[in-house]
């Protein structure tokens, strides 16, 4: 498997991740298909739906995830980047 650690998500990948429920099976298959670790897929879900200090230093990723959520119409969880 190609390791895409630290590389940006391709257009549409965040939307695909967020369009699926964060089940163990979905995380596994997304990891394989997107050539990312399962932990990387979990981080997307955590930033998108959890509150608290997790990911507070991931400003760019947080903004991109929130924008992807808006594009596909998800209204649950974080709606604005921290500090706004």
The 8 nearest C-alpha neighbors of each residue, nearest first, counted from 0:
[[1, 2, 34, 31, 35, 3, 32, 36],
 [2, 0, 34, 3, 35, 4, 33, 31],
 [1, 3, 4, 34, 0, 35, 36, 5],
 [4, 2, 6, 35, 5, 1, 34, 7],
 [5, 3, 6, 2, 35, 36, 39, 7],
 [4, 6, 3, 7, 2, 8, 39, 35],
 [5, 7, 3, 4, 8, 9, 2, 35],
 [8, 6, 9, 5, 3, 4, 60, 10],
 [7, 9, 12, 10, 6, 13, 11, 33],
 [8, 10, 12, 11, 7, 13, 6, 33],
 [9, 11, 12, 8, 13, 14, 7, 15],
 [10, 12, 14, 13, 9, 15, 8, 67],
 [13, 11, 15, 14, 9, 10, 8, 16],
 [14, 12, 16, 15, 11, 17, 67, 64],
 [13, 15, 17, 11, 12, 16, 67, 18],
 [16, 14, 18, 12, 13, 17, 11, 19],
 [17, 15, 13, 14, 18, 19, 12, 29],
 [16, 18, 14, 19, 15, 13, 68, 44],
 [19, 17, 15, 16, 14, 20, 71, 13],
 [20, 18, 17, 16, 21, 15, 25, 22],
 [19, 21, 22, 18, 25, 17, 16, 26],
 [22, 20, 25, 19, 26, 23, 44, 41],
 [21, 23, 25, 24, 20, 26, 19, 27],
 [24, 22, 26, 25, 27, 21, 28, 37],
 [25, 23, 27, 22, 26, 28, 21, 29],
 [26, 24, 22, 28, 27, 23, 29, 21],
 [25, 27, 29, 23, 24, 28, 37, 30],
 [26, 28, 24, 30, 25, 29, 37, 23],
 [29, 27, 31, 25, 30, 26, 32, 24],
 [30, 28, 32, 26, 31, 27, 33, 25],
 [29, 31, 35, 27, 37, 28, 36, 33],
 [30, 32, 28, 34, 29, 33, 27, 35],
 [33, 31, 29, 34, 30, 28, 35, 27],
 [32, 34, 30, 35, 31, 29, 12, 28],
 [35, 33, 31, 30, 32, 1, 2, 0],
 [36, 34, 30, 33, 3, 39, 2, 37],
 [35, 37, 39, 38, 30, 40, 34, 31],
 [36, 38, 40, 30, 39, 26, 27, 41],
 [37, 39, 41, 36, 40, 42, 35, 30],
 [40, 38, 42, 36, 37, 41, 35, 43],
 [39, 41, 37, 43, 42, 38, 26, 30],
 [40, 42, 38, 44, 43, 39, 45, 37],
 [43, 41, 45, 39, 40, 44, 46, 38],
 [42, 44, 40, 46, 41, 45, 47, 39],
 [45, 43, 47, 41, 42, 46, 48, 40],
 [46, 44, 42, 49, 48, 47, 43, 41],
 [45, 47, 43, 44, 48, 49, 42, 61],
 [48, 46, 44, 45, 77, 43, 76, 64],
 [47, 49, 76, 45, 46, 44, 77, 50],
 [50, 48, 45, 46, 47, 76, 51, 77],
 [51, 49, 48, 52, 77, 53, 76, 46],
 [50, 52, 53, 49, 55, 54, 46, 45],
 [51, 53, 55, 54, 50, 56, 49, 46],
 [54, 52, 55, 51, 46, 50, 45, 49],
 [55, 53, 57, 56, 52, 46, 61, 58],
 [54, 56, 52, 57, 53, 58, 81, 61],
 [57, 55, 54, 58, 53, 59, 52, 61],
 [58, 56, 54, 60, 55, 59, 61, 62],
 [57, 59, 61, 60, 56, 62, 55, 80],
 [60, 58, 62, 61, 57, 63, 64, 56],
 [59, 61, 63, 57, 62, 58, 64, 43],
 [60, 62, 58, 64, 59, 63, 57, 65],
 [63, 61, 65, 59, 60, 64, 80, 66],
 [62, 64, 66, 60, 65, 61, 67, 59],
 [65, 63, 67, 61, 66, 62, 60, 68],
 [64, 66, 68, 62, 67, 63, 78, 61],
 [65, 67, 63, 69, 64, 68, 62, 70],
 [68, 66, 64, 70, 69, 65, 14, 63],
 [69, 67, 65, 73, 71, 66, 70, 72],
 [68, 70, 72, 66, 67, 71, 73, 65],
 [71, 69, 67, 68, 72, 66, 14, 73],
 [72, 70, 68, 69, 73, 67, 14, 18],
 [71, 73, 69, 70, 68, 74, 67, 75],
 [74, 72, 68, 75, 71, 69, 70, 76],
 [73, 75, 72, 76, 78, 69, 68, 77],
 [76, 74, 73, 77, 48, 78, 47, 68],
 [77, 75, 48, 47, 78, 49, 74, 50],
 [76, 78, 79, 47, 48, 75, 50, 65],
 [79, 77, 65, 76, 80, 74, 75, 69],
 [80, 78, 77, 81, 83, 65, 62, 82],
 [81, 79, 62, 83, 82, 61, 78, 65],
 [82, 80, 83, 79, 55, 58, 61, 77],
 [81, 83, 80, 79, 58, 55, 62, 61],
 [82, 81, 80, 79, 78, 62, 77, 58]]
